[in-house]
Amino acid sequence: VSLGGSYLDSSDPAVSGWTFVGGAGVSMRFDRAQFAVRYERSRYQALVLGRNQTVDLVYASFGRTLTRRLYLAGYGYYRNARDPVSDLYSYDSATAGASLTARIKKRGGAGLSYSFQHFGTRGFPYADRSLLSVFLSYTRVGK
């Protein structure tokens, strides 16, 4: 848990003032599964454009060992960024994904991963995309 406040002094009264910042999260690990969730609120000020945004972020992940060689994982997050002066600089983004990994012998692995991403701002069409990946891995621990 982290709690705090952010003060911004500006000539624009819509931007000036205090904003709550911080977050909280929890993660749990079980014999064959793990779970995590987190909420965070922060303030961001862009130096180039001089815009101010308050950002809310929610994240969750889950993983489960299905068998000795199969592992399933999923995750998702949602981000809401708001500019108090103009909706043009406010946006929402979200991602959700899952992967299935199979262990090959002691150090190898192969898997399939899928993710969906969404981006939207008021007054413009939403942008969505999907990504499907196939991967191979090899792990070696250095001593």
N, C-alpha and C positions, 0 to 999 in steps of 0.2 A: 504494500500500500504506500502510495506517495500522495501527499496533499500539499497544495501551495496556492499562491496567487501570483498573477502577472499584472503589473501596472504599466500602461502605455500612456505617455503624455503626448498629446497631439493638439494641433490647432483646430481639428475637426472634433466637435463634441460627440459625434456618433462613434468615434474610434477611441477616444480617451476614456480612461478609467480602469477599474480592476476587473479581472476575469479569473474565475476558478480554474486552476490547472492541476493535473495529477492523474492518478489512475489506481486501479486495483486489479489483482489477478489471482488466480489459484491454479495449481497444477497438481494432479494426482497420478500416482503410478501404482499399478496393480501387478499381479503375477504375469498376466499376458496382455495387458492393455495400459494405455496412458492417455490422459486427457488434460487439456489446458484451456483456459479462457482468460481474457484480459480486456479491460476497458481503459482507455486513456483519453484525456482531454489536454490539448496543448494550444499555445498561441504561436503563430508564425508571422514574421514580418519579412516580406521580400525586399531586399535591398535595391534591386534594379528598378522595379515598378513602384516600390513604396506602398504596396498593398498590405493589409493586415487581415489575417484569417484566424478564426477559431476552429480547431479541428477536433472532431470526435472520432475515435477509432475503436472498433470492437473486433476481437480476434478470437478464434477458437480452433483447436486442433484435436485430433483423435488418432490413435494408432492401436492396432491389435494384431497380435501374433495369431494367425489362423492355425498353422501347423508348425512343425519344426523348421520347415523351409519356406513358408509363405507368410508375408507380412502385408497388411492392408493399412493405409493411412489416408486421412482426409483432413482438410483444413478449409477455413473460410475467413474472410475479413470484410468489414464494411467501413468506409471512411467518408465522413461528411465534413467538408471544408466550407465555411461560410465567411464571406466578406461582409461586414456590417454596412458598408456604403453602397456596394453594387453587386447585383446578382450575376453580373458578367464574370466575376472572379470567384464565384461560388460553384462547387461541384460535388458530385457523389461518385464514388468508385467502389467497386466490389469485386472480389475474386473468390471462387470456390474451386476446389480441386481434390483429386484422389489419385492414389497410386497403389499398385499391386507389385510387390517385389518377391522374386523367388531366389533363394540362395542356391548357388551351384557349387557343390563340394564345400571346401573350407573357406575360400577367399573370394569366390566369384558370385556374381548376381546378375539377374536379368529382370526387366520389368516393363510395365506399361504405366504411363502417367497421363492424366487428363486434367485440364484446367479451363475454366470459363471466366472471362473478365468483362466487366461492365464499367462504362464511364459515361457520365451524363452531366450536363449543365443546363440551366433553364434557358429556354428560347432556342435551343439547338437540338438536332437529332441525337439520340443516344448512340454510342459506339460500343458494340459488343464483338467479342472474338472468342474463339475456342482454339485450344492447342492440344494435340495428341502427340505424345512422344513415346518412343521405344528406346530403352537404354540397356547397356551392358556395363558392369562394373567389376573391378578387381581391387581388393584391399590388401595392403601389406603394411604392417606396423614396423616403423623404424625404431631401432634401439640405440 
